[in-house]
Structures are given as structure tokens and as C-alpha cells.
């Protein structure tokens, strides 16, 4: 051993760079190397007292390493080149570890090329962390996109969060840093320590592609058991096979919107939220018992601030740890599907929060966001706007959409804040926005992204029948038009205009409604311009807007009657249905994310009556083809009375095109109307299949004794008619027998 270089071929510049964690290529210096003196091993182990190299198979000693720098760099020539481990003496504590730098590259050249070409499937397969095996040794593979960083290290409990221990390898072709950490396993906490181009060390960053996180307020990423997620033992084959037929414009789609964290808190245990197993036991049966076809969750992607309700996500691939592990979410979806319930997620590709541990200036440059605040900063929400013109960012988000659909069998994505994506001047004054290359306000990059996302969802293997729903509040043309026809390609669009108009009308005192009659009929002017969902969402019961019941005028009885009549109008109006939790029983208070819906109100017959009505409306909507089969076709609707402003009465037909028909009559004043004649296209007996004034719903029980018979008296351009009793503030539904 005499005469051998104790530094094992390292020069002073490399030594200083390694110790300072600023070497551009640590693999060129650390790990096993051939030197003129023989095979050598170099290891950076700050805090170690002694290091011995032992043969992996036999445990025989191959030599001892010398500390060549007090910063913790060890090096030495060993007896022979062989797969090895390091026996480290941490000043009395012994540990045997594999040497990260003894392993080769993680990602193949093909994978790197796919990442470089912004393939979202490559993002799914390659980026983030996952248990892996190399050279027969188990461990964890890490890969993160940070093309402008000077150094990226993976840090965690396994290396005492010391960025000098595990600097990563840069794969230049894709701007991706990678590392295999042997003997690490699922469950390990980690982040990335990133040094910027100018040498500044950033706050530790969470992994944008992690599948699992710590529970907030902790912000660490967790190595997920990817095999348990991606090879989950699904038993929902029957649902997945039939899913495409359950979510078309021609079938009933009624959605219960839920903030999972606050749907039902356990007050006896510090008001904690339910986990996925508990939600499966409580939420799924409730939603099904209410007749809804789908549950829609406010965003579940991990988000640091609970007060954002999930709309400021930072981990677009990770179900929030507030409810348990990712497999728990998969089990929830599986259970929902087994019991016949669809699952839709709110998904947020428009913006992300500026928390230091997140994606903002991820590698010291505006990587995910636009550099210019006129493009990259949301003034309304104090968040950052994704730079969708950057192919890697677009691929990242599309990979996220696909992850929820592929890994978790989610049935649809409701895309949040689409309007803010489509317009460059969204909520901006003159001089506060940047025109597109043609000088216009349209955001061409976002349009291309949304089209690409919808194309992938429609054609990706394994996600057949999944839907996308746009929250788009403007008159942008063709949101649900086919891509080949120049549309954005969404399956459905929230009808925000209908919601605002009709709630405005209902807020008016009935004595004034005659002056606002058109706000209830105007929705039919454009009802078939898109495929619509009628949303009574969380947005209408927050920020001082009051509850749905609170928007209704009059005394207590009239407020409940107004709400019931409005629900009757909504469920019989063309368009799929959506209701936020608490609305189904007429909650008095606004949505409180720190509380829960006021379930105790169901002890009150009036509130219980509203809940019963919503259940019956859902069942009627599902059972009557006339109420859903032609939701998106003008042939399914016809006004009978649309101009009776004096009485605030509306009457219309719903048809399915093959003979089924119902007639709906709404009396939106507190005045009962006896002998109100309505024209009918079909002679004979009609059954009153729903009356929102029924006593079981809390009404006065006025109506038509369950049925009417038409007479040969022409009315409203129809040969038959009947004189009806219209209850006060009520909607009745008649079906041709």
C-alpha cells in the first residue's frame, strides 16, 4: 500500500468542489474509479469518523478510505474492483450502506429523448420518485426537471437533509437531474436542494411529480409505493366497461359537489376530517341514497393552504395526505364504482401558489411560470400562471390529468378557471397584459394546451369514457365542440350564465319578478350552443353571498317554498345537474371549510323536506327519459307559456323524441292559481308525478289530486288543454300516461 496516493487521484480543485457541493459532475469524482495505483473509491460522508469498503457478497474487507478533507471527503485505493458496500463509523455508531455513486445512469436515452420532446407519458413514467432496483440492489430512483440549476441534491431523513451527500446527475439532453439512492424504500421523506445558476441555494423544494406528500402543514414529498398505486387490485371492471355510456349527453348526470375535508367532521376528535375509508363508508351511501350519479370533489391534489379549498395545488400528482395514502384514494374510487357512483375531480391547470417550497422559480428561473408578471401573475388570486407555451410545462400538466385518470380510475376532470386561461387580459386593465403574436387578447398557448389535453383524455389507452367539464364563464364559442370542428373538445361546460340569471330572479321579491321574467327564459336562447351542466356550486355560497336558502325572499315558509320551486325548475330544465353539499337540505349558513354542513338541521321538517325533494327530483330525472335524453338537443324542449309576466308562470314541454313527454309548470308567486289553463299536445290523462308544494316536502299540499284530464279546448296553439291548480311558489311536473 506504500506509495499510493491517499487522495486516490483527486486533485485539489475537485476536492474543494466536491466538499462545497458545487462540482458540476459529482459522478466523475465520487464512487469507484480506476487510477494509476489501482481501483479506488471516493465517498462524501460529512460527519463520519472512518470508512471501510467491503465486498457486497462476502462482506470481506477491500480496504479503508482516508479522510482527505475535513469536510467529510474520503478516498482510497482498494484491493480489487468488485461490487461493494461502505461500512461507516459515525463516531461509535456503525452503519453499512451502498454507495450511490457506484451505480450508473437511471434513465435511458430513449426516455430522455421523450422527455426532451415533452411526451406526457414520459413524465408519468420517469419523473418523480419511485422504488427501483439496479444491479440487484433495491432503492429509490429520483428524477426532476430543473434545466437551469447549477446543482440539485436529493435530501431527506436518510442523509440528515445534507445537500452534500447526494448531488444528482444532470442529463443535459432533457434538463433532468437523476439519482438512484440504494436501500431507500417507500415512505422516505425527501425534497430537493437546488443551487441556482448564480450559486444561490434556494429553499428546499418539494417534488412537483411526487405521488405522495406529507400531511400539511408539513411540506415534504414522500416516496410512494408506486407498484401499489399503479398495480392496485381494481375490481371495478363492470363500471369501467360501461362508463362511456353513463356519461353521455343523453343520460342522466346529477353531480354532488363535495369539499372532502369538511363534508363530515368528527367533532368528538378535535373536528378532524374523515379519511378515505370513512368517506367510503359514509359519503358513498349518502350520495347514492340521494339519487346523484356522480360525486365531484373540490381539488384533491395536495395543497399547502386549506383555505384555498384545494384551488391552489402544488403537487399535481398526489392525492392530499389529509385523507390518508394514495392507495386509500384508489380504494375509495374502486368502492364508488362497485356501488355504481362516478367520481369527478376538480383539476387546476390555470395557476399555482407562490409558496417557497413549490414550483415558483423552481431552478432559480421562471421555469413553470411566465417571467413577465403581466403574463405570469394572477392579480386576483396572488398566484403564478403556468407558462403553457413551454412544451415541458404543458406535458407536465397533461401528465397530471392522465395520472388521475390512469392511476386512480377517475371518471372525469372538471377544469377550473378556464376563462382565465383563454384570455390574456383576464381581470387586467389596459397596459397590464401582453397581446398574443397577432396583437389579440386570446391566449393561443392555453387554447392549444386545452385542445391537446382533451385530445389525450379522449384517446389515451385505459381512460375510455372519461369526461372533461369546463368551468368557463364567458361566451367563448365551441367549448364543447369537437376538436375537428375547431372546438376546445370538452364534454360539458358549466352554464354560469344560467346560474347567475336564475339566482338573480329568485332573489327578487315575487311582486317584482314580473320585471325580470326574461332572466328565467333567457337561458333557452343559448341552451344548445354548448352541452351544459347547470351548477349550483360552492362559488355561490361563499364570500358573503349567503346560502341558497338565504338568497330566497319572504318569510320562512316562502323562502323554503321558493327554494323548492327553484330546484323543481332546475331539475326539469335542459342541462345536467350539479349541487354543492349542504344545498340539498337548505343549509342556512355559507360554506365554512373549517366546519361542516349543518346536518342537525335535518331534524327540522322543513329542511328534511328539501332533502326529500332533491332525492325525488334526482329519481324522477333518472326515470323520465324526457328529462334527460335530449338535454343537448333543441328537439327536447318547447315553451308552452313563456311570456306570462303578470303571473310569473312558466310552462314547458320536455320530450325524448320517441314518445315520452312531461309538462312542467312553475308558479313563482305566493298566489295560488285556480283554473290556470295550459295547452297540451296529447289528449287524455296526465299524472302529477311531482309537486314541490307537497306536504312531504314542507309545502301546503295544494295541487291536482295526482292527475288531470285534458279537454278538447284549444289553448296555446294546441288542440287539448286542461285547467290546472297551480300551488303558490311551486313547480309541478305532469307526465302523459
RAQUI-V277610 format. One record per residue. SS is DSSP state (2 for helix, 1 for strand, 0 for the rest). Layout:
# RAQUI-V277610
{{SS} {SS}}
This chain:
# RAQUI-V277610
{{0} {0} {0} {0} {0} {0} {0} {0} {0} {0} {0} {2} {2} {2} {2} {2} {2} {2} {2} {0} {0} {0} {0} {0} {0} {2} {2} {2} {0} {0} {1} {1} {1} {1} {1} {0} {0} {1} {1} {1} {1} {1} {1} {1} {0} {0} {0} {0} {0} {1} {1} {1} {1} {1} {1} {0} {0} {0} {0} {0} {1} {1} {1} {1} {1} {1} {1} {1} {1} {0} {0} {0} {1} {1} {1} {1} {1} {0} {0} {0} {0} {0} {0} {1} {1} {1} {1} {1} {1} {1} {0} {0} {1} {1} {1} {1} {1} {0} {0} {2} {2} {2} {0} {0} {0} {0} {0} {0} {2} {2} {2} {2} {2} {2} {2} {2} {0} {0} {0} {2} {2} {2} {2} {2} {2} {2} {0} {1} {1} {1} {1} {1} {1} {1} {0} {0} {1} {1} {1} {1} {1} {1} {1} {1} {1} {0} {0} {0} {0} {0} {1} {1} {1} {1} {1} {1} {2} {2} {2} {0} {0} {0} {0} {0} {0} {0} {1} {0} {1} {1} {1} {0} {0} {0} {0} {1} {1} {1} {1} {1} {1} {1} {0} {0} {0} {0} {0} {0} {1} {1} {1} {1} {1} {1} {1} {0} {0} {0} {0} {0} {1} {0} {0} {0} {1} {0} {0} {0} {0} {0} {0} {1} {1} {0} {0} {0} {0} {0} {0} {0} {1} {1} {0} {0} {0} {2} {2} {2} {2} {2} {0} {0} {0} {0} {0} {0} {2} {2} {2} {2} {2} {2} {2} {2} {2} {2} {0} {0} {0} {0} {0} {0} {0} {1} {1} {1} {1} {1} {0} {0} {0} {0} {0} {0} {0} {1} {2} {2} {2} {0} {0} {1} {0} {0} {0} {2} {2} {2} {2} {2} {2} {2} {2} {2} {2} {2} {2} {2} {2} {0} {0} {0} {0} {1} {1} {1} {1} {0} {0} {0} {1} {1} {0} {0} {0} {2} {2} {2} {0} {0} {0} {0} {0} {0} {1} {1} {1} {1} {1} {0} {2} {2} {2} {0} {0} {2} {2} {2} {2} {2} {2} {2} {2} {2} {2} {2} {2} {2} {0} {0} {0} {1} {1} {1} {1} {1} {1} {0} {0} {0} {1} {1} {1} {0} {0} {0} {0} {0} {0} {0} {0} {0} {0} {0} {0} {0} {0} {0} {1} {0} {0} {0} {2} {2} {2} {2} {1} {1} {0} {0} {0} {0} {1} {1} {1} {1} {0} {0} {0} {0} {2} {2} {2} {2} {2} {2} {2} {2} {2} {2} {2} {2} {2} {2} {2} {2} {2} {2} {0} {0} {0} {1} {1} {1} {1} {0} {0} {2} {2} {2} {2} {2} {1} {0} {0} {0} {0} {0} {0} {0} {0} {0} {0} {0} {0} {0} {0} {0} {0} {0} {0} {1} {0} {2} {2} {2} {2} {2} {2} {2} {2} {2} {2} {2} {2} {2} {2} {2} {2} {0} {0} {0} {0} {0} {0} {0} {1} {1} {1} {1} {0} {0} {0} {0} {0} {0} {0} {0} {0} {0} {0} {0} {2} {2} {2} {0} {0} {0} {0} {0} {0} {1} {1} {1} {0} {2} {2} {2} {2} {2} {2} {2} {2} {2} {2} {2} {2} {0} {0} {2} {2} {2} {2} {2} {2} {2} {0} {2} {2} {2} {2} {2} {2} {2} {2} {0} {0} {0} {0} {0} {0} {1} {1} {1} {1} {1} {0} {2} {2} {2} {2} {0} {0} {0} {0} {0} {0} {0} {2} {2} {2} {0} {0} {0} {0} {2} {2} {2} {2} {2} {2} {2} {2} {2} {2} {2} {2} {2} {2} {2} {2} {2} {0} {0} {0} {1} {1} {1} {1} {1} {0} {0} {2} {2} {2} {0} {0} {0} {0} {0} {0} {0} {0} {0} {0} {0} {0} {0} {2} {2} {2} {2} {2} {0} {2} {2} {2} {2} {2} {2} {2} {2} {2} {2} {2} {2} {2} {2} {2} {2} {2} {2} {2} {0} {2} {2} {2} {0} {0} {0} {0} {0} {0} {2} {2} {2} {1} {1} {1} {1} {1} {1} {1} {1} {0} {0} {0} {0} {1} {1} {1} {1} {1} {1} {1} {0} {0} {0} {0} {0} {1} {1} {1} {1} {1} {1} {1} {0} {0} {0} {0} {0} {1} {1} {1} {1} {1} {1} {1} {1} {0} {0} {0} {0} {1} {1} {1} {1} {1} {1} {1} {0} {0} {0} {2} {2} {2} {0} {0} {0} {0} {0} {0} {0} {0} {0} {1} {1} {1} {0} {1} {0} {0} {0} {1} {0} {0} {1} {0} {1} {1} {1} {1} {1} {1} {1} {0} {0} {0} {1} {1} {1} {1} {1} {1} {1} {0}}
